[in-house]
Structures are given as C-alpha cells and as structure tokens.
C-alpha cells in the first residue's frame, strides 16, 4: 500500500484551509509578514502538492509596511461557490499590547491562479475568519478578541453576509465560548446531513494545541461537544514526532471520504524547538453516530496515512531547481519579501543580465523597507549557497546570505567594509541582542565570493570560497540555528511577542548611509537532504 507522508507541506505553512473543486484540491496557508500574502498549494491526490499562487500580491490588497513581527496575514479561509473562489484573511496590525488590531477582508477570483479582486472589508472584532456557504445563505464566522481583564479569547461569533456586496449584515450571533481547553480560535463551519459542525483550534498553538468539534441542528446553536474531544491532538504524547497538532480544516472527497488537514510542528528534541516552523499534515476522518473521528486509532496524527482511493491521474511531485540562475524575467515562486512588494527600484533582474541586483536599504531590524528575498527552510539538513559581487565603501553597507526568523533573530554572513578593506563578517541576533563573531576575513581585491550555509539540525556552519571551482573554508564558529524558532522567541522574551513563522534563508543588502549601494547575485542554490 502507498502512503501519504506527513507533513504534506514542509516548512513554514501553518493554519491550513482546504477546498475542493471537482477533482482538484487546494490548501491556503498563513504567510504573516511575508509578501505576497497567502500560499496556495494544489493537488489531485492529497499526497503531492505544488505551490501555484500567492493571491495577495498588490499593496491595495495587503498593506503590511510597518506591521510587527508575526503580524500581517493570519489564518486565511479558502472556499468555492457560485463558480467563484473566496479568500478570507486577517491583516493583523498590532498584537503585543492590551488591544489587538485585526481587520478582516475578503477577495474573490474566477481562476485561482488568476488576478484576485481588491479586498472588501468585513470587520475587526477578531481574527481567523472564515466563510460558510449554506445553500442560499452566506455566513462569516470568527473568534472574538476580548481585551478586558487580561483576556484574549472571547468565543466565536457569526454574521450573515450579503452575497452580492459581501458586506456583513448587522445582526451578530454568538455561537460558543469553546471547550474547557480554552484559547478558542480557528473556527470553520460545515453541514453534513442534519447537523452543523463547528471545528475549533484550542489549547494555544504550542504543545497543548488541539482540534475540537461541536455540533448543532441549527446554525445558530446551541452547540454540543463531541463526546471524545479533542478529536486531534499531540498534547498528551510528548515523544510523538508530530507535535502541536491542531487548527484543522475538513474536506469531503469526490467519492465521499473525509480528510482533515491541520498544522503540526517537528521539534529537534522532546518538546524542544521547531526550526522549520509550523507545517501542514493530513489525516483520514471517519464518521460514527454523526460525529467525526480521526481514523488513526487515537487522537494522534500518523506519520504515514493510507493513500485515498481517488480515480484521478497520479500527480508528479513539485520540482524546484536545486540551483536558480537569475536569467529569467521573474523570480521563482518560492521567494518572498518582507512586508512590501518586490519592485524594480530595489530588486531587479533587468539591470544586469544574468544577475539579481538588490539595492541596499534599511537594516535587518526594519519593519518598513528591507531589501531581502528569501525562501523557507524545509529540511533539517540543507546546504545553501550563493555567488555575490558587492563593493562596499563604508561599514554601513552590507550584503550576503542570511538565515532569518524576525527582526530580532537571525544569522548573517555578509560582505562589508572595515579599515579600508573589504571583509567577510558574521552578525547574529538572539532576543534582539546583536552578537558579532570575532573572526574577520579580508577579501580585498576579490570581485566575487561564494557564501555557503551548512545546516545540520540545530547546527549552522558558514563557509566561503573566493574561486567558484575552489574548496570552501569555514568562517566563524558553529552557530545555533534553533534560535530561529517560535519556541525560542517566546522563551527568550521578557514580554510577550507574537512568534508564529519559521526559518527563512535568503539574500539581502543594506546601505544604511544612502540607500543606493547595490549587490549582484549570480545564482542561489538550495540542497535539501531528505531524512
């Protein structure tokens, strides 16, 4: 028997929302401060998935300039009705104070790969909003943010939506406070036979994370709890490989089977740090006495799930080139930028044929105008390298290869200027404290240098070479990549900081003096080593 191997979406791909149109399956996942917003993967068989779209690709749809770390796009909901795709999302503006600013929007498209509409504002009462299409009715469901007395989670509410204007109608319906697990979020509504089912993400998105189910014969409730809640969780099994299981979205196949997709984390050690962020996994669902159960024999998700019996042509695995040569008209889809669109004034494939040119702007601590393009780290073992040409003339100009979590957590191997020399140096940051490696390598007279990051679980070793056909030489000590994780950001902070993303690795350039000095990159290579 063939199996689906979990996770199905590796690396930072949290809060999955699954949608089926005929024989085609789509999953939308959160992107937070990374632009363009929302990742959409496609599959025919629920096993092999290909990244096909990032629909929020215009500033008119997604303005994130200045949003704090791990804010931006939260928990999108993808649905299909009336020959149209609907995408609901939150663009979180602030989250680490007493109040939370969480505006919700919806965009639509006739073709999931095509141009999506400008957004229609829904409300700001909470986050994790979703659409539920119920025959001739359209409903918007979201959790409520309650700022009173140190609370956050205020239950789940529902509004009717005008199907023509997509504006919320005035009447508000309170559905549930959730279960005793608390931290109730991520609501999705479903209708099966005579019951409405409300699936919730509860317990917090860390090691007590869970998926729970309630049902009612009326969409307005009252909702009764599943007799075996939570239906999916890893909270009681600390040694299990797939941790943090929760925030689920269910789907019925074209032949009547049911599946649930959900987020998980894979820690380096028992209940340790998850350097790849929150990923997406899948499980079978079976129905007993009109209640859904995970078909694993327990609440735990399995590493291997039997293939569904779908009568569709097999789908090949997504192929991403190991080495990207910058000789195309546009960047490969795996690259994203921080908070703002990629525009010709700072990222160009035209200025120098065969090269990517990044014009240096603000620092790695900026939430406004960074010149960085990066892709997800998707393997515990990986080798990543690039060729860069850069001629700084002061210490405030830098360019190179960066492993990045947020504005206060990164490892950066870069070219800069010091004492009339061009040099290689390493700067790291943990809990917003900068750490400079003492080893400096002078590379004056060398126009190009190849930079490399070798990753082995929590260990990171930077190296370089001055000739493309020469050997690599290590620079600096072995660094701890596990600081680039949700878990470390929360552990190390003296105050609460949102931390919901994952490790990225990419290319960047800073010119803190004039915002004019540029770097040229000849290629970028990512070799993921499968376990």
For each residue, the residues with C-beta under 8 A, 3 or more apart:
1: 306 307
2: 47 306 307
3: 304 305 306 307
4: 8 46 47 282 304 305 306 307
5: 8 47 303 304
6: 242 264 281 282 301 302 303 304 305
7: 10 13 242 264 266 279 280 281
8: 4 5 46 47 49 261 280 281 282
9: 13 16 27 29 41 49 279 280
10: 7 13 276 279 376 378 379
11: 276 277 279 376 377 378 502 503
12: 276 277 278 279 376 501 502 503 504
13: 7 9 10 16 29 39 41 263 277 278 279 280 376
14: 29 30 205 247 263 277 278 279 280 500
15: 29 30 74 75 76 128 186 247 263 278
16: 9 13 27 28 29 247 248 249 261 262 263 280
17: 27 28 29 75 76 77 78 130 188 249
18: 25 26 27 78 249 250 251 259 261
19: 25 26 27 28 78 79 80 85 251
20: 24 25 26 80 251 252 253 254
21: 24 26 80
22: 254
23: 44 254 310 312
24: 20 21 42 43 44
25: 18 19 20 42 43 44 46 251
26: 18 19 20 21 40 41 42 43 78 112
27: 9 16 17 18 19 40 41 43 49 78 261 280
28: 16 17 19 38 39 40 76 77 78 87
29: 9 13 14 15 16 17 38 39 41 76 280
30: 14 15 38 73 74 75 76 500
31: 34 35 36 37 38 39 54 72 73 336
32: 70 71 72 73 74 500 501
33: 64 67 69 70 71 72 338 339 367 406 501
34: 31 37 72 336 337 338 339 501 504
35: 31 56 57 62 64 336 337 338 339 340 341 342
36: 31 54 55 56 57 62 336 341
37: 31 34 54 55 56 57 61 62 64 72 73 89 91
38: 28 29 30 31 54 55 56 73 76 87 89
39: 13 28 29 31 51 54
40: 26 27 28 51 52 53 54 55 78 112
41: 9 13 26 27 29 49 50 51 52
42: 24 25 26 49 50 52 112
43: 24 25 26 27 46 47 48 49 50 315
44: 23 24 25 48 310 312 313 314 315
45: 48 307 308 310 312 314 315
46: 4 8 25 43 253 259 282 307 308 310
47: 2 4 5 8 43 307 315
48: 43 44 45 315 316 317 318
49: 8 9 27 41 42 43 318
50: 41 42 43 315 318
51: 39 40 41 318 333 334
52: 40 41 42 112 113
53: 40 112 113
54: 31 36 37 38 39 40 57 333 336
55: 36 37 38 40 61 87 107 109 112 116
56: 35 36 37 38 61 62 73 87 89 107 116
57: 35 36 37 54 61 62 116 341
58: 61 62 118 341
59: 62 63 340 341
60: 63 118 119
61: 37 55 56 57 58 105 107 116 118 119
62: 35 36 37 56 57 58 59 72 73 91 119
63: 59 60 91
64: 33 35 37 67 71 72 73 91 339 340
65: 339 340 367 368 369
66: 339 367 368
67: 33 64 71 72 91 92 93 94 339 367
68: 71 94 95 96 367 498
69: 33 367 406 407 408 497 498 499 501
70: 32 33 95 406 497 498 499 500 501
71: 32 33 64 67 68 74 92 93 94 95 498
72: 31 32 33 34 37 62 64 67 91 92 339
73: 30 31 32 37 38 56 62 64 76 89 90 91 92
74: 15 30 32 71 89 90 92 102 127 128 500
75: 15 17 30 89 90 127 128 129 185 186 247
76: 15 17 28 29 30 38 73 87 88 89
77: 17 28 86 87 88 89 129 130 131 188
78: 17 18 19 26 27 28 40 85 86 87
79: 19 85 86 88 130 131 132 133
80: 19 20 21 84 85 86
81: 84 86 133 138
82: 163
83: 110
84: 80 81 108 109 110
85: 19 78 79 80 108 109 110 111 112
86: 77 78 79 80 81 106 107 108 131
87: 28 38 55 56 76 77 78 106 107 108 109 116
88: 76 77 79 104 105 106 122 129 130 131 140
89: 37 38 56 73 74 75 76 77 104 105 106 107 129
90: 73 74 75 102 103 104 105 127 128 129
91: 37 62 63 64 67 72 73 103 105
92: 67 71 72 73 74 95 100 101 102 127
93: 67 71 101 102 103
94: 67 68 71 97 99 100 101
95: 68 70 71 92 100 101 102 498
96: 68 495 496 497 498
97: 94 100
98: 147
99: 94 147
100: 92 94 95 97 127 145 147 152
101: 92 93 94 95 124
102: 74 90 92 93 95 124 125 126 127 145
103: 90 91 93 121 123 124
104: 88 89 90 121 122 123 124 126 127 129 140 142
105: 61 88 89 90 91 119 120 121 122
106: 86 87 88 89 119 120 122 131 166
107: 55 56 61 86 87 89 116 117 118 119 120
108: 84 85 86 87 116 117 166
109: 55 84 85 87 112 114 115 116 117
110: 83 84 85 114
111: 85 114
112: 26 40 42 52 53 55 85 109
113: 52 53
114: 109 110 111
115: 109
116: 55 56 57 61 87 107 108 109
117: 107 108 109 120
118: 58 60 61 107
119: 60 61 62 105 106 107
120: 105 106 107 117 165 166 167
121: 103 104 105
122: 88 104 105 106 129 140 159 161 166 167 168
123: 103 104 129 140 142 159 168
124: 101 102 103 104
125: 102 142 144 145 157
126: 102 104 129 142 143 144 145 154 157
127: 74 75 90 92 100 102 104 142 143 145 185
128: 15 74 75 90 142 143 185 186 187 201
129: 75 77 88 89 90 104 122 123 126 140 141 142
130: 17 77 79 88 140 141 142 187 188 189
131: 77 79 86 88 106 138 139 140 141 161
132: 79 138 139 140 141 188 189 190 219
133: 79 81 137 138
134: 137 138 139 189 191 219
135:
136: 163
137: 133 134 160 219
138: 81 131 132 133 134 160 161 162 163
139: 131 132 134 158 159 160 161 189 219
140: 88 104 122 123 129 130 131 132 158 159 160 161 168
141: 129 130 131 132 156 157 158 175 187 188 189 198
142: 104 123 125 126 127 128 129 130 156 157 187
143: 126 127 128 153 154 155 156 157 184 185 186 187
144: 125 126 153 154 155 156 157
145: 100 102 125 126 127 152 153 154
146: 151 152 153 154 155
147: 98 99 100 151 152
148: 151
149:
150:
151: 146 147 148 154
152: 100 145 146 147 183
153: 143 144 145 146 178 182 183 184 185
154: 126 143 144 145 146 151
155: 143 144 146 174 175 176 177 178 184
156: 141 142 143 144 174 175 176 177 178 184 187 198 200
157: 125 126 141 142 143 144 172 173 174 175
158: 139 140 141 172 173 174 175 189 219 220
159: 122 123 139 140 168 169 171 172 173
160: 137 138 139 140 168 169 171
161: 122 131 138 139 140 166 167 168 169
162: 138 165 166 167 168 169
163: 82 136 138 166
164:
165: 120 162
166: 106 108 120 122 161 162 163
167: 120 122 161 162
168: 122 123 140 159 160 161 162
169: 159 160 161 162
170:
171: 159 160
172: 157 158 159
173: 157 158 159 220
174: 155 156 157 158
175: 141 155 156 157 158 187 198 220 221 223
176: 155 156 184 198 200 214 221 223
177: 155 156 184
178: 153 155 156 181 182 183 184 200 202 212
179: 182 184 200 202 212 214 225 229 230
180:
181: 178 184 202 203 208 210 212 229 230
182: 153 178 179 202 203 204
183: 152 153 178 202 203 204
184: 143 153 155 156 176 177 178 179 181 187 200 201 202
185: 75 127 128 143 153 200 201 202 247
186: 15 75 128 143 199 200 201 246 247 248
187: 128 130 141 142 143 156 175 184 198 199 200
188: 17 77 130 132 141 198 199 248 249 250
189: 130 132 134 139 141 158 196 197 198 219
190: 132 196 197 199 250
191: 134 195 196 197
192: 195 197 287 290
193: 290
194: 217 290
195: 191 192 215 216 217 290
196: 189 190 191 215 216 217 218 219 223
197: 189 190 191 192 213 214 215 250 292
198: 141 156 175 176 187 188 189 213 214 215 216 223
199: 186 187 188 190 211 212 213 248 249 250
200: 156 176 178 179 184 185 186 187 211 212 213 214
201: 128 184 185 186 205 209 210 211 246 247 248
202: 178 179 181 182 183 184 185 209 210 211 212 230 246
203: 181 182 183 208 209 210 230 233 235 246
204: 182 183 208 209
205: 14 201 209 244 246 247 263 278 500
206: 209 244 486 487 490
207: 234 235 238 243 244 271
208: 181 203 204 233 235
209: 201 202 203 204 205 206 233 234 235 244 245 246 247 263
210: 181 201 202 203 229 230 232 233 235 245 246
211: 199 200 201 202 230 231 232 233 245 246 247 248 260 262
212: 178 179 181 199 200 202 225 226 229 230 231
213: 197 198 199 200 225 226 229 231 291 292
214: 176 179 197 198 200 223 224 225 226
215: 195 196 197 198 223 224 226 290 291
216: 195 196 198 219 220 221 222 223 224
217: 194 195 196
218: 196 221
219: 132 134 137 139 158 189 196 216
220: 158 173 175 216
221: 175 176 216 218
222: 216
223: 175 176 196 198 214 215 216
224: 214 215 216
225: 179 212 213 214 229
226: 212 213 214 215 229 231 291 292
227: 291
228: 231 291 293 299
229: 179 181 210 212 213 225 226
230: 179 181 202 203 210 211 212 233 235 246 299
231: 211 212 213 226 228 292 293 294 299
232: 210 211 245 246 248 260 262 283 294 299 301
233: 203 208 209 210 211 230 236 245 246 299 300
234: 207 209 237 240 242 243 244 245 264 300 301
235: 203 207 208 209 210 230
236: 233 299
237: 234 240 300
238: 207 243 270 271
239: 270
240: 234 237 243 300
241: 266 303
242: 6 7 234 245 264 265 266 281 300 301 303
243: 207 234 238 240 264 265 266 267 271 274
244: 205 206 207 209 234 263 264 265 274 278
245: 209 210 211 232 233 234 242 262 263 264 281 300 301
246: 186 201 202 203 205 209 210 211 230 232 233 262 263
247: 14 15 16 75 185 186 201 205 209 211 262 263
248: 16 186 188 199 201 211 232 260 261 262
249: 16 17 18 188 199 260 261 262
250: 18 188 190 197 199 258 259 260 285 292
251: 18 19 20 25 258 259 260 261
252: 20 256 257 258
253: 20 46 256 257 258 259 308 310
254: 20 22 23 310
255: 308 309 310 311
256: 252 253
257: 252 253 284 308 309
258: 250 251 252 253 284 285 286 287 292
259: 18 46 250 251 253 282 283 284 285 308
260: 211 232 248 249 250 251 282 283 285 292 294
261: 8 16 18 27 248 249 251 280 281 282
262: 16 211 232 245 246 247 248 249 280 281 282 283 301
263: 13 14 15 16 205 209 244 245 246 247 278 279 280 281
264: 6 7 234 242 243 244 245 278 279 280 281 301
265: 242 243 244 274 276 277 278 279 486
266: 7 241 242 243 274 276 279 380
267: 243 270 271 272 273 274 487
268: 272 273 274 275 380 457 458 482
269: 272 273
270: 238 239 267
271: 207 238 243 267
272: 267 268 269 482 487
273: 267 268 269 458 482 485 487 488
274: 243 244 265 266 267 268 277 278 485 486 487 502
275: 268 377 380 457 458 481 482 484 485 502 503
276: 10 11 12 265 266 279 376 377 378 379 380 502 503
277: 11 12 13 14 265 274 376 485 486 501 502 503
278: 12 13 14 15 205 244 263 264 265 274 486 500 502
279: 7 9 10 11 12 13 14 263 264 265 266 276
280: 7 8 9 13 14 16 27 29 261 262 263 264
281: 6 7 8 242 245 261 262 263 264 301
282: 4 6 8 46 259 260 261 262 305
283: 232 259 260 262 294 295 296 301 302 305
284: 257 258 259 294 295 296 305 306
285: 250 258 259 260 292 293 294 295
286: 258 292 293 295
287: 192 258 290 291 292 293
288: 291 293
289:
290: 192 193 194 195 215 287
291: 213 215 226 227 228 287 288
292: 197 213 226 231 250 258 260 285 286 287
293: 228 231 285 286 287 288
294: 231 232 260 283 284 285 298 299 301
295: 283 284 285 286
296: 283 284 299 300 301 302
297:
298: 294
299: 228 230 231 232 233 236 294 296
300: 233 234 237 240 242 245 296
301: 6 232 234 242 245 262 264 281 283 294 296
302: 6 283 296 305
303: 5 6 241 242
304: 3 4 5 6
305: 3 4 6 282 283 284 302
306: 1 2 3 4 284
307: 1 2 3 4 45 46 47
308: 45 46 253 255 257 259
309: 255 257
310: 23 44 45 46 253 254 255
311: 255
312: 23 44 45 315
313: 44
314: 44 45
315: 43 44 45 47 48 50 312
316: 48 319
317: 48
318: 48 49 50 51
319: 316
320: 332 334 526
321: 324 332
322: 525 526 527
323: 523 524 525
324: 321 332 523 524 525
325: 328 354 522 523
326: 331 349 354 355 356 521 522 523 524
327: 353 354
328: 325 331 332 349
329: 349
330: 349
331: 326 328 335 342 347 349 356 373
332: 320 321 324 328 335
333: 51 54
334: 51 320 375 376
335: 331 332 373 374 375 506
336: 31 34 35 36 54 373 374 375 504
337: 34 35 340 341 342 347 370 372 373 374
338: 33 34 35 370 372
339: 33 34 35 64 65 66 67 72 367 368 370
340: 35 59 64 65 337 343 368 369
341: 35 36 57 58 59 337
342: 35 331 337 346 347 373
343: 340 346 347
344: 347 348 350
345: 359
346: 342 343 358 359 361 369 371
347: 331 337 342 343 344 356 357 358 359 371 373
348: 344 351 352 356 357 359
349: 326 328 329 330 331 355 356 357
350: 344
351: 348 355 357 518
352: 348 355 357 520
353: 327
354: 325 326 327 522
355: 326 349 351 352 389 520 521 522
356: 326 331 347 348 349 373 507 520 521 524
357: 347 348 349 351 352 518 519 520 521
358: 346 347 371 372 373 399 507 508 509 518 519 521
359: 345 346 347 348 371 509 511 515 516 517 518
360: 371 397 398 399 509 510 511 512 515 516 517 518 519
361: 346 366 369 370 371 509 510 511 515
362: 366 368 369 370 371 510 512 515
363: 366 370 510 512
364: 370 372 402 404 407 410 412 429 508 510
365: 407 408 432
366: 361 362 363 369 370 407
367: 33 65 66 67 68 69 339 407
368: 65 66 339 340 362
369: 65 340 346 361 362 366 515
370: 337 338 339 361 362 363 364 366 508
371: 346 347 358 359 360 361 362 508 509 510
372: 337 338 358 364 402 404 506 507 508
373: 331 335 336 337 342 347 356 358 506 507 508
374: 335 336 337 402 404 504 505 506 507 508
375: 334 335 336 504 505 506 526
376: 10 11 12 13 276 277 334 502 503 504
377: 11 275 276 382 403 455 502 503 504 505
378: 10 11 276 382 528
379: 10 276 382 455 528 529 530 531
380: 266 268 275 276 455 456 457 531
381: 455 456 457 528 529 531
382: 377 378 379 453 454 455 505 526 527 528 529
383: 452 453 454 455 525 527 529
384: 401 452 453 455 505 524 525 526 527
385: 401 450 451 452 453 524 525
386: 401 450 451 507 521 522 523 524 525
387: 448 449 450 468 521 522 523
388: 399 400 401 415 448 449 450 451 507 519 520 521 522
389: 355 447 448 519 520 521 522
390: 397 399 400 415 509 517 518 519 520
391: 422 447 517
392: 395 397 398 399 415 416 417 422 517
393: 397 417 517
394: 397 417 513
395: 392 416 417 418
396: 510 511 512 513
397: 360 390 392 393 394 416 417 510 511 512 513 517
398: 360 392 412 414 415 416 509 510
399: 358 360 388 390 392 414 415 507 508 509 510 519
400: 388 390 412 413 414 415 424 451 507 508
401: 384 385 386 388 412 413 414 451 452 453 462 505 506 507
402: 364 372 374 410 411 412 413 414 505 506 507 508
403: 377 410 411 412 453 455 460 481 484 503 504 505
404: 364 372 374 409 410 484 503 504 505 506
405: 409 410 483 484 485 489 501 502 503 504
406: 33 69 70 409 410 489 499 501
407: 69 364 365 366 367 432
408: 69 365 429 430 431 432 433 489
409: 404 405 406 429 430 431 432 483 484 488 489
410: 364 402 403 404 405 406 427 428 429 484
411: 402 403 426 428 453 460 462 479 481 484
412: 364 398 400 401 402 403 426 427 428 508
413: 400 401 402 424 425 426 451 453 462 464 475 476
414: 398 399 400 401 402 424 425 426 427
415: 388 390 392 398 399 400 422 423 424 443 449 519
416: 392 395 397 398 422 423 425
417: 392 393 394 395 397 420 421 422 423
418: 395 421 423 425 440
419:
420: 417
421: 417 418 442 444
422: 391 392 415 416 417 442 443 444 445 446
423: 415 416 417 418 440 441 442 443 444
424: 400 413 414 415 440 441 443 449 451 464 475
425: 413 414 416 418 436 437 439 440 441
426: 411 412 413 414 436 437 439 462 475 476 479
427: 410 412 414 434 435 436 437
428: 410 411 412 434 435 436 437 479 483
429: 364 408 409 410 432 433 434 435
430: 408 409 433 435 483 488 492
431: 408 409 489 492 493
432: 365 407 408 409 429
433: 408 429 430
434: 427 428 429
435: 427 428 429 430
436: 425 426 427 428
437: 425 426 427 428 475 476 477
438:
439: 425 426 475 476 477
440: 418 423 424 425
441: 423 424 425 464 475
442: 421 422 423
443: 415 422 423 424 446 449 466
444: 421 422 423
445: 422
446: 422 443 449 466
447: 389 391
448: 387 388 389 466 468 522
449: 387 388 415 424 443 446 464 465 466
450: 385 386 387 388 464 465 466 468 472
451: 385 386 388 400 401 413 424 462 463 464
452: 383 384 385 401 462 463 464 465 472
453: 382 383 384 385 401 403 411 413 460 461 462 505
454: 382 383 460 461 462 463
455: 377 379 380 381 382 383 384 403 459 460 481
456: 380 381 459 461
457: 268 275 380 381 481
458: 268 273 275 480 481 482
459: 455 456 478 479 480 481
460: 403 411 453 454 455 478 479 480 481
461: 453 454 456 474 476 478 479
462: 401 411 413 426 451 452 453 454 474 475 476 479
463: 451 452 454 472 473 474 475
464: 413 424 441 449 450 451 452 472 473 475
465: 449 450 452 468 470 471 472 473
466: 443 446 448 449 450 470
467: 470
468: 387 448 450 465
469:
470: 465 466 467
471: 465
472: 450 452 463 464 465
473: 463 464 465
474: 461 462 463
475: 413 424 426 437 439 441 462 463 464
476: 413 426 437 439 461 462 479
477: 437 439
478: 459 460 461
479: 411 426 428 459 460 461 462 476
480: 458 459 460 483
481: 275 403 411 455 457 458 459 460 484 503
482: 268 272 273 275 458 485 487 488
483: 405 409 428 430 480 488 492
484: 275 403 404 405 409 410 411 481 488 502 503
485: 273 274 275 277 405 482 488 489 502 503
486: 206 265 274 277 278 489 490 499 500 501 502
487: 206 267 272 273 274 482 490 491 499
488: 273 409 430 482 483 484 485 491 492
489: 405 406 408 409 431 485 486 492 493 497 499
490: 206 486 487 493 496 497 499
491: 487 488
492: 430 431 483 488 489
493: 431 489 490 496 497
494:
495: 96
496: 96 490 493
497: 69 70 96 489 490 493
498: 68 69 70 71 95 96
499: 69 70 406 486 487 489 490
500: 14 30 32 70 74 205 278 486
501: 12 32 33 34 69 70 277 405 406 486 504
502: 11 12 274 275 276 277 278 376 377 405 484 485 486
503: 11 12 275 276 277 376 377 403 404 405 481 484 485
504: 12 34 336 374 375 376 377 403 404 405 501
505: 374 375 377 382 384 401 402 403 404 453 526
506: 335 372 373 374 375 401 402 404 524
507: 356 358 372 373 374 386 388 399 400 401 402 519 521 524
508: 358 364 370 371 372 373 374 399 400 402 412
509: 358 359 360 361 371 390 398 399 517 518 519
510: 360 361 362 363 364 371 396 397 398 399
511: 359 360 361 396 397 514 515 516 517
512: 360 362 363 396 397
513: 394 396 397 517
514: 511 517
515: 359 360 361 362 369 511
516: 359 360 511
517: 359 360 390 391 392 393 397 509 511 513 514
518: 351 357 358 359 360 390 509
519: 357 358 360 388 389 390 399 415 507 509
520: 352 355 356 357 388 389 390
521: 326 355 356 357 358 386 387 388 389 507 524
522: 325 326 354 355 386 387 388 389 448
523: 323 324 325 326 386 387
524: 323 324 326 356 384 385 386 506 507 521
525: 322 323 324 383 384 385 386
526: 320 322 375 382 384 505
527: 322 382 383 384
528: 378 379 381 382
529: 379 381 382 383
530: 379
531: 379 380 381
